[in-house]
């Protein structure tokens, strides 16, 4: 009897945690908070955001927006390049000089391991006019996602073990 109740409780907790995990993942899709940095010569601002928090060995979609110095409008026609380096200064991603007509671009970046990374966006032209290279540098920390479901399942198992011992202790005390 008691094992039937425990199995029912465990099944309920397991299914609830799976549903909660699926719901959390479905709600997690969307742009992260923007990071905005002015280029070192001040010609424009660069904003980067990710579609989801970057994780090790997973492709992350990164959005880059070029903003005019007053931050009110997108800067059109920007020539730019992107370099991502790990904490040791090793390049893990490089996007060559490209022309951005709309001033908003998306790149797919894979961070090979957890840890700190620097993302450097280099600007070499605005409105078809070459300029001395300017750059905006961003710091990003990549951490692995810790599934919420594991925490819930571990807690549920612990509760069931304690419950089973209390019931067993109570039964033995009555005899």
Secondary structure, DSSP 8 states (H G I E B T S, - for coil): -HHHHHHHHHHHHHHHHHHHHHHHHHHT-S----EEEE-TT-SEEEEEEESS---TTSEEEEEEEEEETTSSSB--SEEEEEEEEETTS-EEEEEEEEEESSSEEEEEEE--SSEEEEEEEEEEEETTEEEEEEEEEEEEEE-----HHHHHHHHHHHHHHHHHHHHHHHHHHH-
